[in-house]
Amino acid sequence: MKIRPLQDRVIVKRIDSEQKTKGGIIIPDTVQEKPQEGEIIAVGPGGRDESGKVIKLDVKKGDRVLFGKWSGTDVKVEGEDLLIMKESDIMGILG
């Protein structure tokens, strides 16, 4: 099954954070926060303005992005945990 986001939505795969501190202490999964960094795996065609003109998104497939802690909706597609969110939930592009 393929999934394609609509309008100004993007699909993001979380990038796991480091499981060790700089000092070498291993952080157990139970206390780790969900990563707020991810890679965009699909983008929608864009939103529409008042006149109906399509406004393209600033992000593209493959971009590494930062997003808010509570941004997006968690979904599971073919056993893979993904996030669907609006482009406005993305705070910045890394790189």
C-alpha positions as CSV (number, residue, x, y, z in Angstrom):
1,M,0.0,0.0,0.0
2,K,1.3,3.5,-0.9
3,I,0.2,6.6,0.9
4,R,0.2,10.1,-0.7
5,P,-0.4,13.2,1.5
6,L,-3.1,15.7,0.3
7,Q,-2.9,19.5,0.1
8,D,-0.1,21.0,2.3
9,R,0.6,17.9,4.3
10,V,3.8,15.9,4.5
11,I,4.7,12.4,5.7
12,V,7.7,12.3,8.1
13,K,9.7,9.3,9.4
14,R,11.2,10.0,12.8
15,I,15.0,9.8,13.1
16,D,15.9,8.1,16.3
17,S,18.0,10.1,18.7
18,E,21.3,8.9,20.2
19,Q,20.8,6.3,22.9
20,K,24.0,7.3,24.7
21,T,25.0,10.5,26.4
22,K,28.3,12.2,25.5
23,G,29.7,10.6,28.7
24,G,28.8,7.1,27.5
25,I,25.8,6.5,29.7
26,I,23.1,4.5,28.0
27,I,19.6,5.9,28.1
28,P,16.9,3.3,28.4
29,D,13.9,3.4,26.0
30,T,11.5,4.1,28.9
31,V,12.9,7.5,29.6
32,Q,13.8,8.6,26.1
33,E,11.6,11.3,24.6
34,K,10.2,10.9,21.1
35,P,12.6,12.5,18.6
36,Q,11.6,15.8,17.1
37,E,13.7,15.3,14.0
38,G,12.7,13.4,11.0
39,E,13.1,12.9,7.2
40,I,10.3,13.8,4.8
41,I,9.3,10.8,2.8
42,A,6.4,12.3,0.8
43,V,4.8,15.7,0.2
44,G,1.4,16.9,-0.9
45,P,0.9,19.1,-4.0
46,G,0.4,22.2,-1.9
47,G,-2.3,24.3,-0.4
48,R,-4.6,26.7,-2.2
49,D,-5.0,30.5,-1.7
50,E,-8.3,32.4,-1.9
51,S,-8.2,32.5,-5.7
52,G,-7.7,28.7,-5.9
53,K,-4.0,28.9,-7.1
54,V,-1.9,26.1,-5.7
55,I,0.9,27.2,-3.4
56,K,3.9,24.8,-3.6
57,L,5.5,23.6,-0.4
58,D,9.0,24.8,0.8
59,V,10.0,21.3,1.8
60,K,10.8,18.3,-0.4
61,K,11.2,14.6,-0.2
62,G,14.5,13.7,1.6
63,D,14.7,16.9,3.7
64,R,15.6,16.5,7.4
65,V,13.3,18.7,9.5
66,L,12.6,19.7,13.0
67,F,9.0,19.7,14.3
68,G,7.2,20.4,17.5
69,K,6.9,17.8,20.3
70,W,3.1,17.3,19.8
71,S,3.0,17.9,16.0
72,G,1.3,15.7,13.5
73,T,-0.7,12.5,13.7
74,D,1.0,9.1,14.3
75,V,0.1,6.5,11.7
76,K,1.3,3.0,11.0
77,V,1.7,2.1,7.3
78,E,2.9,-1.4,6.3
79,G,4.4,-1.8,9.8
80,E,6.3,1.5,9.7
81,D,5.6,4.3,12.2
82,L,5.1,7.6,10.4
83,L,3.8,11.1,11.1
84,I,1.4,13.1,8.9
85,M,1.5,16.8,9.6
86,K,0.9,20.1,7.9
87,E,3.9,22.0,6.5
88,S,3.2,24.8,9.1
89,D,4.0,22.3,11.9
90,I,7.6,22.1,10.6
91,M,9.9,24.5,12.4
92,G,12.9,24.2,10.2
93,I,15.0,22.3,7.7
94,L,18.3,20.9,8.8
95,G,21.3,20.9,6.6
